[in-house]
Amino acid sequence: MTARAIALDNLRALSGDELAAHLREQRGQLFQVRLQQTIGQVENHRQIRAIRKELARTMTVQVEIRLAAERGEPA
């Protein structure tokens, strides 16, 4: 399994509240990195892209869970 597949499996194992908390944490990290970039303190510019991708994965899993619940399927 690739690292991305493992990360997705880990996200899918989280509950709805844990996913929401993870999403808030990622958004906070993105804010901090963007702030650091603005003042010129970012050493790794790829951090922003990585955090944005993690945010997208988290939101995708949330939508999958919501759609499964609407259809009555087990998540």
Biotite code that builds the C-alpha atoms (Angstrom):
import biotite.structure as struc

atoms = struc.array([
    struc.Atom([0.000, 0.000, 0.000], chain_id="A", res_id=1, res_name="MET", atom_name="CA", element="C"),
    struc.Atom([1.214, 3.486, -0.736], chain_id="A", res_id=2, res_name="THR", atom_name="CA", element="C"),
    struc.Atom([1.570, 6.147, 1.919], chain_id="A", res_id=3, res_name="ALA", atom_name="CA", element="C"),
    struc.Atom([-1.423, 7.987, 0.454], chain_id="A", res_id=4, res_name="ARG", atom_name="CA", element="C"),
    struc.Atom([-3.619, 4.877, 0.662], chain_id="A", res_id=5, res_name="ALA", atom_name="CA", element="C"),
    struc.Atom([-2.562, 4.321, 4.261], chain_id="A", res_id=6, res_name="ILE", atom_name="CA", element="C"),
    struc.Atom([-3.355, 7.958, 5.076], chain_id="A", res_id=7, res_name="ALA", atom_name="CA", element="C"),
    struc.Atom([-6.805, 7.582, 3.507], chain_id="A", res_id=8, res_name="LEU", atom_name="CA", element="C"),
    struc.Atom([-7.458, 4.399, 5.478], chain_id="A", res_id=9, res_name="ASP", atom_name="CA", element="C"),
    struc.Atom([-6.460, 6.211, 8.664], chain_id="A", res_id=10, res_name="ASN", atom_name="CA", element="C"),
    struc.Atom([-8.819, 9.086, 7.829], chain_id="A", res_id=11, res_name="LEU", atom_name="CA", element="C"),
    struc.Atom([-11.671, 6.697, 7.061], chain_id="A", res_id=12, res_name="ARG", atom_name="CA", element="C"),
    struc.Atom([-11.164, 5.065, 10.467], chain_id="A", res_id=13, res_name="ALA", atom_name="CA", element="C"),
    struc.Atom([-11.852, 8.364, 12.267], chain_id="A", res_id=14, res_name="LEU", atom_name="CA", element="C"),
    struc.Atom([-15.288, 9.322, 13.570], chain_id="A", res_id=15, res_name="SER", atom_name="CA", element="C"),
    struc.Atom([-17.130, 12.395, 12.331], chain_id="A", res_id=16, res_name="GLY", atom_name="CA", element="C"),
    struc.Atom([-16.033, 14.490, 15.300], chain_id="A", res_id=17, res_name="ASP", atom_name="CA", element="C"),
    struc.Atom([-12.434, 13.374, 14.930], chain_id="A", res_id=18, res_name="GLU", atom_name="CA", element="C"),
    struc.Atom([-12.523, 14.250, 11.223], chain_id="A", res_id=19, res_name="LEU", atom_name="CA", element="C"),
    struc.Atom([-13.879, 17.708, 12.028], chain_id="A", res_id=20, res_name="ALA", atom_name="CA", element="C"),
    struc.Atom([-11.120, 18.211, 14.600], chain_id="A", res_id=21, res_name="ALA", atom_name="CA", element="C"),
    struc.Atom([-8.503, 17.041, 12.095], chain_id="A", res_id=22, res_name="HIS", atom_name="CA", element="C"),
    struc.Atom([-9.905, 19.481, 9.536], chain_id="A", res_id=23, res_name="LEU", atom_name="CA", element="C"),
    struc.Atom([-9.711, 22.373, 12.019], chain_id="A", res_id=24, res_name="ARG", atom_name="CA", element="C"),
    struc.Atom([-6.142, 21.402, 12.881], chain_id="A", res_id=25, res_name="GLU", atom_name="CA", element="C"),
    struc.Atom([-5.125, 21.310, 9.210], chain_id="A", res_id=26, res_name="GLN", atom_name="CA", element="C"),
    struc.Atom([-6.744, 24.684, 8.545], chain_id="A", res_id=27, res_name="ARG", atom_name="CA", element="C"),
    struc.Atom([-4.865, 26.128, 11.516], chain_id="A", res_id=28, res_name="GLY", atom_name="CA", element="C"),
    struc.Atom([-1.593, 24.725, 10.193], chain_id="A", res_id=29, res_name="GLN", atom_name="CA", element="C"),
    struc.Atom([-2.307, 26.174, 6.753], chain_id="A", res_id=30, res_name="LEU", atom_name="CA", element="C"),
    struc.Atom([-2.975, 29.580, 8.299], chain_id="A", res_id=31, res_name="PHE", atom_name="CA", element="C"),
    struc.Atom([0.280, 29.429, 10.269], chain_id="A", res_id=32, res_name="GLN", atom_name="CA", element="C"),
    struc.Atom([2.362, 28.399, 7.249], chain_id="A", res_id=33, res_name="VAL", atom_name="CA", element="C"),
    struc.Atom([0.807, 31.117, 5.093], chain_id="A", res_id=34, res_name="ARG", atom_name="CA", element="C"),
    struc.Atom([1.519, 33.649, 7.813], chain_id="A", res_id=35, res_name="LEU", atom_name="CA", element="C"),
    struc.Atom([5.130, 32.466, 8.005], chain_id="A", res_id=36, res_name="GLN", atom_name="CA", element="C"),
    struc.Atom([5.388, 32.688, 4.221], chain_id="A", res_id=37, res_name="GLN", atom_name="CA", element="C"),
    struc.Atom([4.138, 36.269, 4.297], chain_id="A", res_id=38, res_name="THR", atom_name="CA", element="C"),
    struc.Atom([6.853, 37.309, 6.726], chain_id="A", res_id=39, res_name="ILE", atom_name="CA", element="C"),
    struc.Atom([9.498, 35.208, 4.963], chain_id="A", res_id=40, res_name="GLY", atom_name="CA", element="C"),
    struc.Atom([10.081, 32.489, 7.549], chain_id="A", res_id=41, res_name="GLN", atom_name="CA", element="C"),
    struc.Atom([8.989, 29.427, 5.555], chain_id="A", res_id=42, res_name="VAL", atom_name="CA", element="C"),
    struc.Atom([11.866, 27.061, 4.843], chain_id="A", res_id=43, res_name="GLU", atom_name="CA", element="C"),
    struc.Atom([9.858, 24.514, 2.868], chain_id="A", res_id=44, res_name="ASN", atom_name="CA", element="C"),
    struc.Atom([7.435, 26.097, 0.407], chain_id="A", res_id=45, res_name="HIS", atom_name="CA", element="C"),
    struc.Atom([5.953, 22.702, -0.409], chain_id="A", res_id=46, res_name="ARG", atom_name="CA", element="C"),
    struc.Atom([4.338, 22.589, 3.038], chain_id="A", res_id=47, res_name="GLN", atom_name="CA", element="C"),
    struc.Atom([1.405, 24.656, 1.784], chain_id="A", res_id=48, res_name="ILE", atom_name="CA", element="C"),
    struc.Atom([0.701, 22.230, -1.029], chain_id="A", res_id=49, res_name="ARG", atom_name="CA", element="C"),
    struc.Atom([0.976, 19.205, 1.266], chain_id="A", res_id=50, res_name="ALA", atom_name="CA", element="C"),
    struc.Atom([-1.395, 20.736, 3.818], chain_id="A", res_id=51, res_name="ILE", atom_name="CA", element="C"),
    struc.Atom([-3.893, 21.689, 1.111], chain_id="A", res_id=52, res_name="ARG", atom_name="CA", element="C"),
    struc.Atom([-3.848, 18.121, -0.211], chain_id="A", res_id=53, res_name="LYS", atom_name="CA", element="C"),
    struc.Atom([-4.405, 16.747, 3.289], chain_id="A", res_id=54, res_name="GLU", atom_name="CA", element="C"),
    struc.Atom([-7.332, 19.160, 3.695], chain_id="A", res_id=55, res_name="LEU", atom_name="CA", element="C"),
    struc.Atom([-8.815, 17.937, 0.413], chain_id="A", res_id=56, res_name="ALA", atom_name="CA", element="C"),
    struc.Atom([-8.444, 14.292, 1.454], chain_id="A", res_id=57, res_name="ARG", atom_name="CA", element="C"),
    struc.Atom([-10.124, 14.985, 4.787], chain_id="A", res_id=58, res_name="THR", atom_name="CA", element="C"),
    struc.Atom([-13.020, 16.825, 3.158], chain_id="A", res_id=59, res_name="MET", atom_name="CA", element="C"),
    struc.Atom([-13.399, 14.017, 0.601], chain_id="A", res_id=60, res_name="THR", atom_name="CA", element="C"),
    struc.Atom([-13.695, 11.424, 3.367], chain_id="A", res_id=61, res_name="VAL", atom_name="CA", element="C"),
    struc.Atom([-16.280, 13.611, 5.133], chain_id="A", res_id=62, res_name="GLN", atom_name="CA", element="C"),
    struc.Atom([-18.362, 13.760, 1.942], chain_id="A", res_id=63, res_name="VAL", atom_name="CA", element="C"),
    struc.Atom([-18.037, 9.989, 1.445], chain_id="A", res_id=64, res_name="GLU", atom_name="CA", element="C"),
    struc.Atom([-19.323, 9.392, 4.969], chain_id="A", res_id=65, res_name="ILE", atom_name="CA", element="C"),
    struc.Atom([-22.184, 11.871, 4.550], chain_id="A", res_id=66, res_name="ARG", atom_name="CA", element="C"),
    struc.Atom([-23.262, 10.345, 1.227], chain_id="A", res_id=67, res_name="LEU", atom_name="CA", element="C"),
    struc.Atom([-23.087, 6.821, 2.649], chain_id="A", res_id=68, res_name="ALA", atom_name="CA", element="C"),
    struc.Atom([-25.291, 7.919, 5.556], chain_id="A", res_id=69, res_name="ALA", atom_name="CA", element="C"),
    struc.Atom([-27.814, 9.475, 3.164], chain_id="A", res_id=70, res_name="GLU", atom_name="CA", element="C"),
    struc.Atom([-27.964, 6.241, 1.180], chain_id="A", res_id=71, res_name="ARG", atom_name="CA", element="C"),
    struc.Atom([-28.235, 4.182, 4.337], chain_id="A", res_id=72, res_name="GLY", atom_name="CA", element="C"),
    struc.Atom([-24.998, 2.335, 3.675], chain_id="A", res_id=73, res_name="GLU", atom_name="CA", element="C"),
    struc.Atom([-22.576, 1.500, 6.472], chain_id="A", res_id=74, res_name="PRO", atom_name="CA", element="C"),
    struc.Atom([-19.497, 3.741, 6.341], chain_id="A", res_id=75, res_name="ALA", atom_name="CA", element="C"),
])
